[in-house]
Amino acid sequence: MLSRFLPRFLMTFCICLFIVMMQFLWRYIDELVGKGLSIDVVAELFFYAALSMVPLALPLSILLAALMTFGDLGEHVELTALKSSGISLTTIMKPLAILMALVAVGAFFFQNNVLPKSQVKMWTLLFSMRQTSPTLDIPEGAVYSQIPGYNIYVKRNDKEHDMLYNLLIYDVSATTMYPRIVVADSGRLSMTDDKCHLVLTLYKGAWYEQMGSGSGVSGMSNDLYRRETFHDKELLIPYDANFTRMDDETMKSQYVGKDIEGLRQTIDSVRLKVDSAANFVVAKLRNQPVCGVPSQRTEYKDGKKTTVPVPEVKVDKSVDINKIVKELPPGEQEMILNQAMMRTTSAQQDLQFQGYTINDDNYVIRRHQIEMMKKFTLSLACLIFFFIGAPLGAIIRKGGLGMPIVVSVILFIFYYVIDNTGYKLARDGRWEVWQGMWLSSAVLMPLGIFLTQKAVNDSAVFNPDAWLNLLRRFTGLHQTRKLEAKEVIINEVQPTEAINRIQALKEACQQFLDAYPGRQGYMDYWQRGYDKKSIKSLSLQVDEVVDYLSNSRDQMVLNKAMDYPVIRQLLTYQPTDNKKLGTALAALFPLGLPAWLVGLRHQKNLKRDISLTIKTCDQMVAIFNGEYSREMEYSDNTNISQ
């Protein structure tokens, strides 16, 4: 099993890692292209990005490899051969389960020790590349704005002779509100040796600049302009084209660059800061004066300064504040209202600022807690995906890259959507962090347990006939029988035995019809219904008769045996066998009425099937007695329709 699984696992891991790397490349392609970066810098970025993408590619590769391995075993009947030799599916999965346990442990240490360092390197390189200026490639007939402080328009760019023609330059690097405009017939752009400045050599042009306002002789302000005509002119423009690597310490202080110990220390320190800020706000609110009366006062006793609470002021009778304010002059009323509004606004702004600070700190705590949870969720996700992929491959029995890829992508998208939803709910503080981060595991773990149980018990999970039968049980769809003549018959059908069984079946059907002669009323349906045990016994008896008749060599007997209807066991025949519960359900009259109507329809179909069974029994007896004729079948059908 290891020799079959490991090559597929390595192959699928490389494929999945390549796919997520392509997604990373398309996401940050604009920040890499046109920067003149060396191949070693780009390769270093891709190496650290590949390490950072391992948590995304590892669960998908495990799921796909497990599906392919067990799908190949099932498709080539090797899994059936192993089971027939006495080896259970759990024994077959045991070595791979041990391997997945080791992979889960390795994934935890990778998340804790390797991933923080790789993410620090990756984000440091990425931010450094963002700060790097792009290489110069001035297009024709368009405004080029990649040079900070300058917008350049070139009508024609002669790259063969390194010349620019019909230049129009807007210099907005100065702090004034008016740009400097330079027009030139031609020019050449070059870089200094240290790659820190651009040298723009212009030929046959003019310089226009508005220099602000001045004072004229008559005291009126006049606008000052500058115009310069030149034959050749050089402009020195600051432009750093070198790649400068940022310091790693900036990213190491972020949550992506910390291990579990560092995350815990940061969480504890920030939580202590939040608690102290909250205590400060509470103490400040408690110390606020109420109606001008302070809540605490300072006393000196034995030369020591102490703060004691002010006793409550007892009011003998209620005071109407509105009446007191209305008796004041209008000016004093306005002054009181303005002072109250100023104090309220000041207190509100102060509390809002404190709230923003506490919310920011709580956000930092949540991000660190999320990063800590991720170090454990990856390990569990590896185990869950293995116990989904292995039994699922044993059930569908399709190998190769076709069906496994389709199933893997569907399951992984389902997992990714749930995981991303839980992550956002935890990040925004709508859920607890542990609830959001363990949501995907809590949803997929029951699926893995269910599939493993079904695969071990050889249950037909994806058998369309089983699902169709279940659908028929809920919807009441009819089911037909199909019998074919057997080449080898061990137990021959004896006419006397067959007639006895058919007569017994007919009597049981007639007894059931006599027990339920008419249509059940609303309360009778909910409290009594049709006896499910009798229906099940009747269904088994019909199946036994048909199974016995299927051993006949007479084609007429086989054809007539297929006329026996399948006695279905629907839930609507008897909603409940508890009379009190039925009475409670009947009390829900608006909701119970549609269910009663559906149940009556299904009961009517059941009686029709039982009547058809009785008719078929009579015809079958006539066949064995040699008295059967087509006219008798026609007359029976006429009676049934009437």
KETI-348464 format. One record per residue (C-alpha): residue number from 1; z, x, y. Coordinates in steps of 0.1 Angstrom, whole numbers, plus 5000, padded with zeros to 4 digits. Example, Ala and Ser with C-alpha at 12.3 -4.5 7.8 and 13.67 -1.06 7.14 Angstrom:
2
- 1  5078  5123  4955
- 2  5071  5137  4989
# end
This chain:
642
- 1  5000  5000  5000
- 2  5007  5028  5024
- 3  4974  5045  5016
- 4  4956  5012  5024
- 5  4977  5003  5055
- 6  4980  5036  5074
- 7  4942  5043  5079
- 8  4937  5008  5092
- 9  4968  5010  5114
- 10  4956  5043  5130
- 11  4921  5029  5135
- 12  4933  4996  5151
- 13  4959  5014  5172
- 14  4931  5036  5187
- 15  4909  5006  5192
- 16  4937  4986  5209
- 17  4947  5016  5230
- 18  4911  5021  5241
- 19  4908  4984  5251
- 20  4940  4985  5272
- 21  4929  5018  5288
- 22  4896  5002  5298
- 23  4916  4974  5314
- 24  4936  5000  5333
- 25  4905  5018  5344
- 26  4888  4987  5358
- 27  4920  4978  5376
- 28  4923  5011  5394
- 29  4886  5022  5395
- 30  4884  5018  5433
- 31  4913  5043  5438
- 32  4896  5070  5415
- 33  4860  5069  5424
- 34  4847  5088  5454
- 35  4878  5110  5459
- 36  4864  5143  5446
- 37  4891  5146  5420
- 38  4889  5174  5395
- 39  4884  5165  5358
- 40  4918  5180  5348
- 41  4936  5156  5373
- 42  4917  5126  5360
- 43  4924  5136  5324
- 44  4961  5141  5331
- 45  4962  5106  5347
- 46  4945  5091  5316
- 47  4969  5109  5292
- 48  5000  5095  5310
- 49  4984  5061  5313
- 50  4976  5061  5275
- 51  5013  5068  5268
- 52  5023  5040  5292
- 53  5000  5016  5274
- 54  5015  5022  5240
- 55  5040  4993  5242
- 56  5010  4969  5248
- 57  4988  4983  5221
- 58  5013  4989  5193
- 59  5022  4953  5184
- 60  4986  4942  5185
- 61  4975  4971  5162
- 62  5003  4963  5137
- 63  4992  4926  5136
- 64  4956  4935  5132
- 65  4962  4962  5105
- 66  4985  4939  5085
- 67  4959  4911  5086
- 68  4931  4934  5075
- 69  4952  4950  5047
- 70  4964  4918  5031
- 71  4932  4900  5039
- 72  4912  4926  5019
- 73  4937  4923  4990
- 74  4933  4886  4989
- 75  4895  4886  4994
- 76  4890  4910  4965
- 77  4915  4891  4942
- 78  4937  4922  4940
- 79  4966  4902  4954
- 80  4962  4876  4927
- 81  4961  4903  4901
- 82  4993  4919  4914
- 83  5011  4885  4914
- 84  4998  4877  4879
- 85  5013  4910  4866
- 86  5047  4900  4878
- 87  5048  4917  4912
- 88  5059  4894  4940
- 89  5046  4894  4975
- 90  5080  4907  4988
- 91  5077  4937  4965
- 92  5042  4943  4977
- 93  5053  4941  5013
- 94  5085  4962  5008
- 95  5070  4997  5015
- 96  5052  4985  5046
- 97  5083  4967  5058
- 98  5102  5000  5055
- 99  5074  5017  5074
- 100  5076  4990  5101
- 101  5114  4995  5104
- 102  5108  5032  5110
- 103  5081  5024  5135
- 104  5105  5000  5153
- 105  5131  5027  5155
- 106  5105  5052  5168
- 107  5093  5026  5193
- 108  5128  5023  5207
- 109  5132  5061  5212
- 110  5097  5062  5227
- 111  5106  5035  5252
- 112  5139  5052  5261
- 113  5129  5089  5262
- 114  5091  5093  5265
- 115  5079  5062  5284
- 116  5101  5068  5316
- 117  5087  5103  5320
- 118  5051  5093  5313
- 119  5054  5064  5338
- 120  5068  5087  5364
- 121  5039  5111  5360
- 122  5014  5083  5360
- 123  5026  5065  5391
- 124  5031  5098  5409
- 125  4995  5108  5402
- 126  4982  5073  5411
- 127  5000  5072  5444
- 128  4989  5108  5452
- 129  4953  5097  5445
- 130  4957  5068  5469
- 131  4967  5092  5496
- 132  4937  5114  5490
- 133  4907  5110  5514
- 134  4874  5099  5498
- 135  4845  5123  5497
- 136  4820  5120  5525
- 137  4789  5100  5517
- 138  4776  5083  5548
- 139  4751  5056  5540
- 140  4720  5046  5560
- 141  4720  5015  5581
- 142  4757  5007  5577
- 143  4789  5015  5595
- 144  4810  5041  5577
- 145  4847  5037  5583
- 146  4863  5061  5557
- 147  4871  5087  5583
- 148  4904  5077  5600
- 149  4899  5068  5636
- 150  4861  5069  5635
- 151  4833  5044  5628
- 152  4799  5061  5623
- 153  4765  5044  5622
- 154  4736  5065  5609
- 155  4700  5051  5609
- 156  4686  5078  5585
- 157  4704  5103  5563
- 158  4683  5133  5552
- 159  4703  5147  5523
- 160  4677  5174  5515
- 161  4681  5191  5549
- 162  4717  5179  5554
- 163  4708  5161  5586
- 164  4718  5128  5602
- 165  4695  5110  5626
- 166  4702  5084  5653
- 167  4740  5085  5653
- 168  4763  5060  5670
- 169  4800  5070  5669
- 170  4830  5049  5679
- 171  4861  5071  5684
- 172  4892  5049  5681
- 173  4916  5077  5673
- 174  4930  5078  5708
- 175  4959  5055  5718
- 176  4940  5039  5746
- 177  4926  5004  5743
- 178  4891  5015  5750
- 179  4870  5034  5724
- 180  4850  5065  5731
- 181  4813  5061  5723
- 182  4790  5089  5714
- 183  4753  5086  5709
- 184  4732  5114  5695
- 185  4697  5120  5684
- 186  4707  5140  5653
- 187  4736  5158  5638
- 188  4752  5177  5609
- 189  4785  5171  5592
- 190  4804  5199  5575
- 191  4839  5208  5562
- 192  4861  5237  5572
- 193  4871  5262  5546
- 194  4906  5249  5543
- 195  4893  5213  5538
- 196  4916  5200  5565
- 197  4890  5193  5593
- 198  4855  5179  5596
- 199  4830  5196  5620
- 200  4805  5172  5634
- 201  4777  5190  5652
- 202  4757  5167  5675
- 203  4723  5173  5692
- 204  4708  5157  5723
- 205  4732  5129  5731
- 206  4756  5114  5755
- 207  4794  5107  5756
- 208  4808  5075  5772
- 209  4845  5069  5778
- 210  4865  5045  5799
- 211  4896  5063  5812
- 212  4916  5034  5826
- 213  4923  5024  5862
- 214  4930  5044  5894
- 215  4938  5036  5931
- 216  4909  5037  5956
- 217  4910  5048  5992
- 218  4914  5012  6005
- 219  4943  5006  5981
- 220  4923  4986  5956
- 221  4922  4996  5920
- 222  4890  5010  5906
- 223  4880  5015  5869
- 224  4874  5052  5859
- 225  4845  5061  5836
- 226  4834  5094  5821
- 227  4798  5101  5811
- 228  4787  5134  5796
- 229  4752  5144  5785
- 230  4749  5173  5761
- 231  4723  5193  5743
- 232  4746  5202  5714
- 233  4782  5195  5709
- 234  4808  5200  5681
- 235  4836  5176  5673
- 236  4866  5188  5653
- 237  4880  5158  5633
- 238  4913  5160  5613
- 239  4904  5151  5577
- 240  4925  5163  5548
- 241  4902  5163  5517
- 242  4926  5182  5495
- 243  4945  5165  5466
- 244  4982  5168  5473
- 245  5005  5159  5445
- 246  5036  5139  5455
- 247  5071  5148  5443
- 248  5083  5132  5411
- 249  5118  5126  5425
- 250  5106  5095  5443
- 251  5095  5077  5412
- 252  5124  5090  5391
- 253  5147  5069  5413
- 254  5128  5038  5404
- 255  5135  5016  5374
- 256  5104  5028  5355
- 257  5117  5063  5354
- 258  5151  5057  5339
- 259  5165  5056  5304
- 260  5192  5032  5292
- 261  5220  5053  5306
- 262  5204  5056  5340
- 263  5196  5019  5341
- 264  5232  5011  5333
- 265  5246  5034  5360
- 266  5222  5018  5386
- 267  5231  4983  5375
- 268  5268  4990  5378
- 269  5265  5007  5412
- 270  5243  4980  5427
- 271  5265  4952  5412
- 272  5296  4968  5428
- 273  5277  4969  5461
- 274  5268  4932  5458
- 275  5304  4923  5449
- 276  5318  4942  5479
- 277  5292  4925  5502
- 278  5300  4891  5488
- 279  5338  4897  5493
- 280  5331  4909  5528
- 281  5312  4877  5536
- 282  5340  4855  5521
- 283  5367  4873  5539
- 284  5347  4870  5572
- 285  5343  4833  5567
- 286  5380  4828  5559
- 287  5390  4847  5590
- 288  5368  4827  5613
- 289  5388  4807  5639
- 290  5389  4769  5633
- 291  5387  4750  5666
- 292  5399  4781  5685
- 293  5429  4786  5662
- 294  5428  4819  5643
- 295  5434  4819  5605
- 296  5455  4851  5606
- 297  5477  4868  5631
- 298  5492  4903  5634
- 299  5530  4908  5634
- 300  5551  4939  5638
- 301  5582  4941  5616
- 302  5604  4972  5614
- 303  5577  4992  5631
- 304  5551  4982  5606
- 305  5519  4962  5613
- 306  5513  4933  5590
- 307  5487  4905  5589
- 308  5500  4871  5579
- 309  5482  4837  5577
- 310  5487  4813  5606
- 311  5505  4781  5595
- 312  5485  4749  5596
- 313  5486  4730  5628
- 314  5499  4695  5622
- 315  5483  4667  5642
- 316  5504  4636  5646
- 317  5475  4614  5654
- 318  5437  4617  5651
- 319  5418  4631  5680
- 320  5384  4617  5690
- 321  5364  4649  5700
- 322  5334  4629  5712
- 323  5355  4609  5736
- 324  5371  4640  5750
- 325  5337  4657  5755
- 326  5322  4626  5771
- 327  5350  4625  5797
- 328  5341  4659  5810
- 329  5316  4665  5838
- 330  5279  4668  5827
- 331  5278  4705  5835
- 332  5308  4713  5813
- 333  5294  4691  5785
- 334  5261  4711  5786
- 335  5281  4744  5786
- 336  5302  4734  5756
- 337  5271  4723  5736
- 338  5252  4755  5745
- 339  5282  4777  5735
- 340  5285  4758  5702
- 341  5248  4762  5694
- 342  5249  4799  5703
- 343  5279  4805  5680
- 344  5263  4785  5652
- 345  5230  4802  5655
- 346  5247  4837  5656
- 347  5268  4828  5625
- 348  5237  4814  5607
- 349  5216  4845  5614
- 350  5244  4868  5603
- 351  5249  4850  5571
- 352  5211  4849  5564
- 353  5209  4886  5569
- 354  5238  4892  5545
- 355  5221  4868  5521
- 356  5188  4887  5523
- 357  5206  4919  5516
- 358  5224  4905  5486
- 359  5192  4889  5473
- 360  5174  4922  5475
- 361  5202  4939  5456
- 362  5202  4912  5429
- 363  5164  4917  5426
- 364  5170  4954  5420
- 365  5196  4945  5393
- 366  5172  4921  5376
- 367  5144  4947  5375
- 368  5167  4972  5359
- 369  5179  4947  5334
- 370  5144  4937  5326
- 371  5134  4974  5320
- 372  5165  4978  5297
- 373  5156  4947  5277
- 374  5120  4960  5272
- 375  5133  4990  5253
- 376  5145  4966  5226
- 377  5119  4938  5227
- 378  5091  4962  5217
- 379  5109  4972  5185
- 380  5115  4936  5175
- 381  5079  4926  5184
- 382  5066  4953  5160
- 383  5086  4937  5131
- 384  5077  4901  5141
- 385  5040  4909  5143
- 386  5041  4926  5109
- 387  5058  4896  5093
- 388  5032  4873  5109
- 389  5001  4894  5101
- 390  5010  4903  5064
- 391  5016  4868  5051
- 392  4989  4854  5073
- 393  4964  4878  5057
- 394  4976  4869  5023
- 395  4971  4832  5031
- 396  4936  4833  5047
- 397  4923  4860  5024
- 398  4897  4874  5047
- 399  4894  4911  5053
- 400  4872  4932  5075
- 401  4871  4930  5113
- 402  4858  4894  5117
- 403  4884  4868  5110
- 404  4914  4892  5115
- 405  4903  4901  5150
- 406  4898  4865  5160
- 407  4933  4855  5146
- 408  4949  4886  5161
- 409  4935  4880  5196
- 410  4945  4844  5196
- 411  4981  4852  5185
- 412  4984  4881  5209
- 413  4972  4861  5238
- 414  4997  4834  5229
- 415  5024  4861  5227
- 416  5013  4877  5260
- 417  5013  4844  5279
- 418  5048  4835  5267
- 419  5061  4870  5273
- 420  5046  4872  5308
- 421  5060  4837  5316
- 422  5095  4847  5306
- 423  5092  4880  5325
- 424  5083  4862  5357
- 425  5110  4836  5353
- 426  5135  4864  5347
- 427  5122  4886  5376
- 428  5124  4857  5401
- 429  5159  4848  5390
- 430  5150  4813  5377
- 431  5163  4822  5343
- 432  5188  4847  5330
- 433  5172  4880  5323
- 434  5180  4879  5286
- 435  5165  4844  5283
- 436  5132  4854  5299
- 437  5128  4887  5281
- 438  5136  4874  5246
- 439  5116  4842  5250
- 440  5085  4855  5232
- 441  5106  4869  5203
- 442  5124  4836  5200
- 443  5091  4817  5198
- 444  5073  4839  5174
- 445  5102  4848  5150
- 446  5103  4813  5135
- 447  5065  4815  5130
- 448  5069  4848  5111
- 449  5096  4834  5089
- 450  5076  4802  5082
- 451  5044  4822  5073
- 452  5064  4846  5051
- 453  5081  4818  5032
- 454  5048  4800  5027
- 455  5030  4831  5015
- 456  5058  4840  4991
- 457  5057  4805  4976
- 458  5019  4804  4976
- 459  5018  4773  4997
- 460  4985  4760  5008
- 461  4991  4763  5046
- 462  4954  4765  5055
- 463  4941  4742  5027
- 464  4921  4716  5044
- 465  4927  4690  5017
- 466  4965  4693  5022
- 467  4962  4688  5059
- 468  4938  4659  5054
- 469  4962  4643  5030
- 470  4990  4647  5055
- 471  4968  4632  5082
- 472  4960  4603  5059
- 473  4997  4597  5054
- 474  5003  4593  5092
- 475  4971  4575  5101
- 476  4965  4554  5070
- 477  4930  4567  5062
- 478  4916  4558  5028
- 479  4913  4584  5000
- 480  4887  4582  4972
- 481  4889  4595  4937
- 482  4864  4619  4921
- 483  4862  4622  4883
- 484  4837  4643  4862
- 485  4831  4643  4825
- 486  4850  4671  4808
- 487  4832  4695  4785
- 488  4863  4700  4763
- 489  4887  4672  4756
- 490  4919  4678  4738
- 491  4936  4644  4739
- 492  4910  4617  4731
- 493  4914  4583  4748
- 494  4926  4556  4723
- 495  4915  4521  4733
- 496  4948  4505  4722
- 497  4969  4530  4741
- 498  4947  4527  4772
- 499  4949  4489  4772
- 500  4987  4491  4769
- 501  4990  4514  4798
- 502  4966  4493  4819
- 503  4985  4461  4811
- 504  5018  4478  4821
- 505  5002  4489  4854
- 506  4989  4454  4861
- 507  5023  4439  4855
- 508  5040  4464  4878
- 509  5014  4456  4905
- 510  5019  4419  4901
- 511  5057  4422  4903
- 512  5053  4441  4936
- 513  5031  4415  4951
- 514  5055  4387  4940
- 515  5084  4406  4957
- 516  5066  4406  4990
- 517  5045  4374  4991
- 518  5041  4369  5029
- 519  5040  4389  5061
- 520  5073  4404  5072
- 521  5088  4393  5105
- 522  5099  4416  5133
- 523  5135  4419  5123
- 524  5127  4418  5086
- 525  5104  4447  5090
- 526  5129  4469  5108
- 527  5158  4460  5086
- 528  5141  4459  5051
- 529  5105  4468  5051
- 530  5088  4477  5018
- 531  5108  4496  4991
- 532  5095  4531  4992
- 533  5108  4539  4957
- 534  5088  4510  4942
- 535  5057  4522  4961
- 536  5062  4558  4948
- 537  5067  4546  4913
- 538  5036  4524  4915
- 539  5016  4553  4929
- 540  5027  4577  4901
- 541  5019  4550  4875
- 542  4983  4546  4888
- 543  4978  4584  4888
- 544  4991  4586  4852
- 545  4966  4559  4841
- 546  4937  4576  4859
- 547  4947  4610  4845
- 548  4947  4595  4809
- 549  4914  4577  4814
- 550  4898  4610  4827
- 551  4898  4623  4791
- 552  4873  4596  4780
- 553  4838  4604  4769
- 554  4824  4571  4781
- 555  4808  4574  4815
- 556  4814  4538  4823
- 557  4851  4543  4818
- 558  4850  4573  4841
- 559  4831  4554  4868
- 560  4854  4525  4867
- 561  4885  4548  4868
- 562  4873  4561  4901
- 563  4876  4525  4915
- 564  4914  4527  4912
- 565  4926  4531  4948
- 566  4951  4558  4958
- 567  4984  4542  4965
- 568  4995  4560  4997
- 569  5031  4565  5007
- 570  5031  4559  5045
- 571  5061  4562  5067
- 572  5052  4528  5083
- 573  5059  4509  5051
- 574  5097  4512  5056
- 575  5108  4528  5089
- 576  5144  4532  5077
- 577  5165  4523  5047
- 578  5196  4520  5069
- 579  5200  4484  5080
- 580  5221  4493  5111
- 581  5197  4519  5123
- 582  5168  4494  5117
- 583  5186  4469  5139
- 584  5191  4495  5166
- 585  5154  4504  5165
- 586  5144  4467  5166
- 587  5165  4463  5198
- 588  5140  4486  5215
- 589  5117  4457  5217
- 590  5090  4470  5241
- 591  5087  4502  5220
- 592  5092  4487  5186
- 593  5066  4460  5190
- 594  5035  4483  5187
- 595  5051  4501  5157
- 596  5057  4467  5140
- 597  5020  4457  5145
- 598  5009  4491  5130
- 599  5033  4487  5101
- 600  5020  4451  5094
- 601  4984  4465  5093
- 602  4994  4492  5068
- 603  5013  4468  5047
- 604  4983  4445  5045
- 605  4961  4474  5034
- 606  4987  4483  5008
- 607  4986  4448  4993
- 608  4948  4449  4993
- 609  4949  4482  4974
- 610  4973  4468  4949
- 611  4951  4437  4944
- 612  4922  4460  4939
- 613  4942  4479  4913
- 614  4949  4446  4894
- 615  4912  4437  4895
- 616  4902  4472  4882
- 617  4927  4468  4854
- 618  4911  4436  4843
- 619  4876  4452  4844
- 620  4888  4482  4825
- 621  4903  4460  4797
- 622  4870  4442  4795
- 623  4852  4475  4791
- 624  4874  4485  4762
- 625  4870  4451  4746
- 626  4833  4451  4751
- 627  4833  4421  4773
- 628  4824  4437  4806
- 629  4794  4425  4826
- 630  4780  4430  4861
- 631  4783  4393  4867
- 632  4821  4395  4862
- 633  4824  4423  4887
- 634  4804  4403  4912
- 635  4826  4372  4908
- 636  4858  4394  4911
- 637  4845  4409  4943
- 638  4838  4374  4956
- 639  4873  4362  4948
- 640  4889  4393  4965
- 641  4868  4387  4997
- 642  4878  4351  4997
# end
